Amino acid sequence: MTELAKKRPEFRNINALLDLPTYRLPAAGFVSILHRISGFVMFLLLPFLVWMFDTSVSSEISFAKFKAAFNIGVGFVPGILLQLVALVLIWAYLHHLIAGVRHLYMDAHHAVSKEFGKSSALVTLVLSLGLTATLGAKLFGLY
């Protein structure tokens, strides 16, 4: 009888520096982690977002200052850095929105399978990065 019993799996402590870099995370796990990161980035950049909104809608003079800040900079902060921060904010918003819609769809339709998880995660990544690239090209004046 003991020969037929299956061997129980062995659990061991992992070494984060050696084991985690070799672990291959599936696309759905990658999207899930990025969803959390994008939410945190949006929270951190909330003061920047409020500043952008306030200076862009207060008056024509403040809008001119806003445009100048993105073109030449403000104080010691160059304009390109403000544009990069805005690009990060654009990515965070788009990724968080698309990944959130993905999660809501899976919750509402009980679409929980490996195939759907992988395909919807890839669609989420492609859409968020593609839309970010498109809006980033507009932000940097490429069209």
C-alpha atoms as one frame of an Amber mdcrd trajectory, in Angstrom:
protein
   0.000   0.000   0.000   2.843   2.414   0.705   4.235   1.884  -2.815   0.988
   3.193  -4.340   0.844   6.356  -2.243   1.933   9.476  -4.085   4.866  11.398
  -2.759   3.792  14.661  -1.159   5.256  17.838  -2.681   8.136  19.433  -0.876
   7.856  23.085   0.013  10.930  25.154   0.565  11.748  28.764   1.180  12.579
  30.679  -1.951  15.540  32.939  -2.388  14.082  36.140  -3.865  17.336  37.161
  -5.550  17.905  33.789  -7.226  14.440  32.299  -7.777  12.211  35.248  -8.670
  14.170  36.456 -11.739  13.865  32.974 -13.258  10.105  32.720 -12.622   8.078
  33.226 -15.786   4.994  35.256 -14.921   1.970  34.691 -17.191   0.517  37.645
 -19.082  -2.520  37.821 -16.770  -0.269  38.082 -13.713   1.817  40.762 -15.403
  -1.332  42.785 -16.208  -2.576  42.356 -12.652   0.671  43.677 -11.187   0.720
  46.566 -13.664  -2.898  47.356 -12.710  -1.806  47.847  -9.109   1.270  49.849
 -10.121  -0.775  52.107 -12.404  -3.240  52.817  -9.594  -0.367  53.731  -7.285
   1.235  55.953  -9.941  -2.059  57.777 -10.479  -2.351  58.316  -6.735   1.207
  59.662  -6.523   0.727  61.976  -9.498  -2.603  63.348  -8.286  -1.059  66.711
  -7.233   0.501  67.033 -10.708  -2.872  66.256 -12.276  -4.612  68.870 -10.133
  -1.937  71.434 -11.060  -2.351  70.633 -14.768  -6.129  70.943 -14.592  -6.062
  74.138 -12.542  -3.552  75.952 -14.734  -5.152  74.839 -17.973  -8.707  76.033
 -17.185  -8.283  79.024 -14.851  -7.752  81.727 -17.465  -6.156  82.403 -20.823
  -3.019  83.670 -19.104  -2.698  80.554 -16.935  -3.240  78.386 -20.031  -0.396
  80.239 -21.758   1.789  79.557 -18.696   0.708  75.920 -18.846   1.732  75.628
 -22.506   5.034  77.363 -21.775   5.709  74.990 -18.873   5.387  72.011 -21.204
   7.461  73.671 -23.938  10.326  75.269 -22.008   9.842  74.170 -18.398   9.153
  75.670 -15.002  12.027  76.871 -12.826  14.707  74.192 -12.800  12.377  71.504
 -14.240  12.746  71.188 -18.038   9.658  70.900 -20.216  10.638  67.443 -21.484
  10.498  66.122 -17.914   6.960  67.473 -17.504   6.009  65.819 -20.779   7.477
  62.490 -19.628   5.574  62.702 -16.333   2.401  63.451 -18.297   3.142  60.448
 -20.534   3.497  58.199 -17.480   0.190  59.553 -16.200  -1.444  58.854 -19.569
  -0.162  55.263 -19.516  -1.248  54.740 -15.912  -4.768  55.989 -16.614  -5.201
  53.991 -19.832  -3.778  50.781 -18.404  -5.773  51.076 -15.193  -8.978  51.756
 -17.132  -8.545  48.930 -19.640  -7.398  46.407 -17.015 -10.296  47.449 -14.764
 -12.795  46.897 -17.583 -11.162  43.503 -18.187 -11.600  42.548 -14.528 -15.206
  43.772 -14.474 -15.995  41.780 -17.622 -14.482  38.636 -16.148 -16.434  39.143
 -12.920 -19.736  39.813 -14.682 -19.515  37.048 -17.273 -17.652  34.438 -15.240
 -15.052  34.257 -17.994 -12.421  32.533 -15.960 -10.268  30.305 -18.120  -6.601
  30.232 -18.954  -7.255  30.972 -22.606  -9.454  34.004 -21.954  -7.145  35.259
 -19.226  -4.142  35.111 -21.524  -5.871  36.619 -24.562  -7.563  39.420 -22.612
  -4.291  40.222 -20.848  -2.488  40.514 -24.176  -5.288  42.721 -25.548  -5.009
  44.898 -22.438  -1.256  45.310 -22.885  -1.492  46.025 -26.604  -4.357  48.520
 -26.214  -2.814  50.407 -23.304   0.617  50.639 -24.914  -0.787  51.452 -28.360
  -3.055  54.211 -27.080  -0.226  55.556 -24.909   2.079  55.672 -27.937  -0.593
  57.457 -29.980  -1.323  60.049 -27.301   2.390  60.355 -26.530   3.074  61.194
 -30.171   0.473  63.948 -29.901   1.965  65.133 -26.593   5.440  65.417 -28.106
   4.145  67.156 -31.226   4.690  64.403 -33.781   1.296  65.079 -35.362
